[in-house]
Amino acid sequence: MPTQRLLAARRRSLLAAGVLSVAALTLTACGSGSPSSAEADTAKSSAAAGEGSDALEAVNIGYFPLVHTSTLVNADEQGYLEDAGIDAELTQTQGGAAAIPALASGNVDITYANYTSALLAAQQGLPIVLIAGNDVGADDHGIYVDPDSGIEEIADLKGKSFAVNNLQNIGTVALYAQLEEAGLSPADVEVMEMPYPDMAAAVQNGNVDAVWQVEPFQAVSEKEGLVKIGNLFAGPAEEMPVAGWITTREYADSHPEVIDGLRSALSSSMEDLDGNREAFSALVPEFTTVTAEVVQEIELPVFSAELDLEKLQQGADLMLEYDLIDEALDVQGTAYTD
């Protein structure tokens, strides 16, 4: 097994590679022949002026197709975004850290992202701001193993392998926090990166010992015969904010009415969806490959449109403890609260 020092160096190396990738995309966008964001905003304003004072603001919003982003899709379908003055174009993005380059390059104006990836980008100097909450870690994030693995609790993961969908996101932080509480260290477990849809088969084939599954993949894993040994967001990671909505500082400062409108639309949408399995069953198959039958079996997500700065700060402190960042980060400075 790698030593703690080698593991920390590996994590910092992966972080640096990710940040360089984002920076390169940002520079490419700035140096291309496409209009600058300022020019695009001017064009949007001019078009709006020509259409009348009640014209909607065109906003491209990125989202990863999960049960959890039903909040956005429902807000669009129910007209909450339009009522808030937003003409939304919804763009599916890759999950985890991949959402940040889409935002930095100008492909989307606002995007859904896990908080760890967003805070990593902010700590490295990218002008990322948190604007609204979305989902909180609960029963819809499970740790799954083969029933014959002999793994029954977190402490049994010593010397085992564990798959997350991205090494630089919230799942890694939550896992490390639980390992520490169980008397282990990050060096005691080999953490690897793997797409959610591949995880159940990887456990069955013996390619990994345990995996983090988020709905709807959690329900799929159970149908495949895997067993849940606990929630990923438990113990020191209980009720940890998982993901929310982010944008750039420039966009937030120049479009405060869009930010307020999005928050309002998301809040209304979350009220619709809270505990409403039938609404999820009708909605989720529209924008994912998940069937209504599977949705009937999932653990419903827990939503909150508010930014819980206290718990987000706890997450940032854990990121520092586990060497995902190399200096303390004040979450307050990354939150757009105007």
N, C-alpha and C positions, 0 to 999 in steps of 0.2 A: 504494500500500500504506500502511496506517496506520503511524505512528511507534511506537516502543517505548513511549513515554509514553502515547499514546492507547490502545494495546492494553492496557497495564496498568490504565488507568482503566476501560476497558470490562470487563475481568475483575473488578475490584473492584466495579463497579456491578452486574454479574450476580450476584456473590456476595452483595452486600447484599440484593438482591431475593429471593434464595433464602432467606437467613436470616430476613428479615422474614416470608416466607410460613410458614416453620416456626414462628416465634414466634407468629404469629397463630393458627395451628392449636392450639398449646399453650395459649394464653390462652382460646381458644374452648372447648377441652376442660375447662379448669379452671372456667370460668364457666357451664357448661351444667347442665341439670338431671339429668344422668346421674350415677351414683355415682362418688365419687372413687376413685383407685387404692387408697387405704388402706381404704376401705369395701369395695371389691371383694375385696381380700386378706382382710379379716375374714370376708366371706361365704364365700370359698373355704375358709378355715381351719375355720369352723363346720361347713360341709358335710362336710369331710374328717373332722372329729371325730365326726360322726354316722354316718359310714360305717365307721369302724373305723380302727385304727392303720396298716393297710397300704393305705389309700386312696391313689390316685394324685393328683398335683398337676396341675390343669388349666392348660395353658400354650398360648397362641396364638402360633404361630411364623410369621413372614412370610418368604416366599422368592420370588425372581424365577425364573420357569420357564426355566432354562437347563440344559444338560448338567451344569454345575458344581454345581447344587443337587441333583443326584442323591444327594449325600451325605445330605441330610435326608430325602428321600423314601424312600431305602433303609433308613435308620435307623428310620423309622416302620414300613415294611412288614415288616422283619425282627424287629420287636419290641424293638429295642435301647432305644428311648425308654421303652417300657413297663417294661422290665427296670430302667431307671434311675429309675423312680418317676414318670414323666411321662406324663400323659394329653394327648397333643399334638393340637391343632387346627391344621392347616397351611393358611395363607392366602396365596394368590398376590398379590404386590404388583408395582408398577411398579419398574423397575430404577433404578440410579444414585441420585441425590439424592432421588428420590421416596420411597424407603424410609424416610427419616428422619422426614417428617411422619407417616407411619403409626405409627411408634413413639412420637413425641412426643405424638400425639393419643390414645394409648391403644388404638388399633385392634389392635395386636399387642403382645405382651410382649417378644418377641425378634425380631430380623429379620436377614436377610442384606443386606449392603451393601458397596459398594466402600469401601476404606479412606480414599480422599481425601475423599469426601463425609462420612464419619463424623468424620474429623479436622477438617474445616471446621466442622461443627456444634459439636464440642467446643471449638474455638478461639474460637468466638463465644459461648461460655458455656452452651450446652445440655448437660445432664448425661448425655452419651453415654459409655458405656464399651465397650471392645473385650473380648470374653469368649472367643472361640475363632477359630482360623484356618480357612480352607477351601481356597482355590485360589491357586496361585503362577503368575506369568506364565511361559509356556513356548511351545511350538510351536502351541498352540491359539489364539493371538492373532496374526493376520497383518495385514500392510499390503498392500492389493490395488489394482490399477490396470487400466486397459484395456491389452490387449497392444500396441496401436498408439500408446500415449500418449507413448512416448519416455522414460518414467520407469523407471529401472532400479535406483536406489538412493536413499537418503535425501537426498543432496545435490541430486538432480534435482527435489526438491519446491519449490525456490525459485521464488516467484511463482505457486505452484499453490494449489489449495484441498484441504482435507483434512477428512473428516467423522468425528466421534466421536459416541457416543450421548448424551453430556452434557458440556457444557463444563467442569463443575466436578467431574470425576472422574479416576480413575487413568490413563485413556487419554491425557488431555491432558498430564499430567505426564510420562508415558513418552515421548510424542511430542516435547515440548520438550527433554527430556534428549538424545534422539537427534539432534535438529536442532543442538543446541549442539555435540555431539561432531563433527558433520559440518561445523562452521564456520559454521552459520546461526544465526539468532535466531528467536524466536517471531513476530516482526514480518514475517519472510520468507514466512510461510505463512498463508493465510486459513483459520482453523479454524472449522468450522460444526457445528451440532448436527443430528442426523438419527437416526431409529430404525434399529436394525440391519436389520430386514427390508426397508427401503427403499434400502439402500445400493448393492446390486449394480445395481439398475435405474438409480439415479442416475449411477453411473459409465458405464454403457452409453449413457445419454441425454446425457452430456456436462454434467450439472449439477454434478458434482464430479469432481476429478481423482484423488483417492486416498481410501481408506476404511480404517478399523479394523474388522476382522471377527473376532468371537469365535465359537467353535463353538457351535451347528451352522451358523451363517451363513457361516463360512469354507468349509465343504464345499459349501454352496449356491453361493457365489461362484465356486468352481472349476468347478462344473457349468455355470455361466452363461458360462464362458469367460474370466473375469478371471484375472490372474496375480498371484502373490505375490512381492513384491520383498524381503521379509524379515519377521522377527518384530517386533511392536511392543515387546515386552519383551526387548530386546537391548542390548548395549553397557552404558551406565551404568544401564539399567533391567533388566538381566538378572536373572531369578529374583526380581523384585520381588513381594512379597505383593500380590495384587490385591483380594481380597474375603474377608470373614469374617462372623462373627456378633456382633451388638452388642445392647445393651439400655440401660436407664437406670440410673444409679447407685443410685437408690432400689430398683429391682426387684432388682438384683444383691445389694445389701446385705441385703434382706429374704428372698431366695430363694437362698442360696448352694448349697443341695442341688440345686436345679434347674440351676444353672450347672455344677456338677460332673457331674451326670447327663448333661447335653447334651454336654459335652466327651467323656465316656466313650462315649456312643452314636455320636457323629460319628467318633471314632477307629476304632471297630469297623466302621462303615460304610465308611470309607475303605480299610480293609484288604480288605474284600470287593471293592471297585470297582477297586483299584489294578491297572491293566493288563488288566482283565477286560472286553473288548469285548462279549462275549456278554451280560454283566449289563447294560451300558449299553443294548444293543440291545433288551432286553426291557423295561427300566425307562423310558427317556426318552420313548418314544411314549405312555406312560400319562399324563404330566402336561404334555407340550408337543405342538405340532403337527408335530413332527419324526418322520419315518418311520424304521423300523428300517433300511431300505436306506441312508438318509443317514447314520445313526449308524455304519454299517459303514465309512464313508469318512472319518470325522472324525479329527482328532488328539486323542488322549485327554488329558484334563486332568491336571495334577499337583496333588496334594492335600497339605495339611499342617494338622493340627488345632492345632498349636502357634502361638503368637503370636511371630513373629520380631521382637523389639523393635528390634534393631540395624538391620535392613533397613527396618522401618517408620519409624524415625527418619530414615533416609536419604531416604525418601519425603517426610516432613514438611519436611525441609530443602530439598528441591527445590520443594515448594509455596511456601516462603518466597522462594526464588530467583526463581520465576516469577510472583510477586505474586498467588498464589491466597489467601495469608494475608498479613497485614501485620505480624506479629511472630512470633518464634520459638516453637515449640510443643514441649514435652517430652512425647513419646509415652508415657513411663513413667506419667505422671499420668492418661492416658486408658485404661490397661489395667487390667482387673480381674484381679488375680493371686492373690487370697486363696483 
